[in-house]
Amino acid sequence: MKHLFYSAFAVLFLFSISIFAQPRPVDKTVDDRVIEPAPATFEAKYEGGMLGYNKKESGTLKFDDVNNRLVFLGKDKKDVFAISYASMLAVSPASQSVRSTTGAVVSAIPLPGAGLAGMFIKEKRRYLVIQYSDDDVEIRGLTNFKIDNQALLDSVIKTLGEKAEMKKRGDSYYRAKASADDDDDN
């Protein structure tokens, strides 16, 4: 009787696992969010990644449609560097959850449980990540800009992807490789 019970249990368990192991169809829901176009200029903090510019700096990003490029302006509102739309390979969002300054201070309070409470005080940082190809020095790079809110980040990525004539994939935009058929047409 005991073996019959274990056998029945094993069969039911294996049957339930086989049901969950089946491939699922790909979710093809369309993103219904309405994303407004980004403003022509907006505040951003350069976090690094551009060749020759190591210092983190707060400033302004500006869409320069006349010259087809994205320009980073420093605190003095002068051009620091620019990335042309044609050299962009991918534009994507990134976020990072970090312990805030308040959390660090609370965790240092010499009270029982304060360290544990400080671990849960976090803030979310949002970044605009641009992968680019610099033909002047034949390198590829990745640069990051910290942007304060999610709505602005989404609108910047959408606007930048459309201006650079990239294809959309999820929340990101990328430049597709030229196919062999495109090369044969020339």
Sequence and secondary structure as in RCSB ss.txt:
>XXXX:A:sequence
MKHLFYSAFAVLFLFSISIFAQPRPVDKTVDDRVIEPAPATFEAKYEGGMLGYNKKESGTLKFDDVNNRLVFLGK
DKKDVFAISYASMLAVSPASQSVRSTTGAVVSAIPLPGAGLAGMFIKEKRRYLVIQYSDDDVEIRGLTNFKIDNQ
ALLDSVIKTLGEKAEMKKRGDSYYRAKASADDDDDN
>XXXX:A:secstr
 HHHHHHHHHHHHHHHHHHHTS                 SEEEEEEEE STT  S EEEEEEEETTTTEEEEE T
TS EEEEEEGGGEEEEEEEEEEEE HHHHHHHTSSSTTHHHHHHT EEEEEEEEEEEEETTTTEEEEEEEEES H
HHHHHHHHHHHHHTT EEETTEEE     HHHHHT 
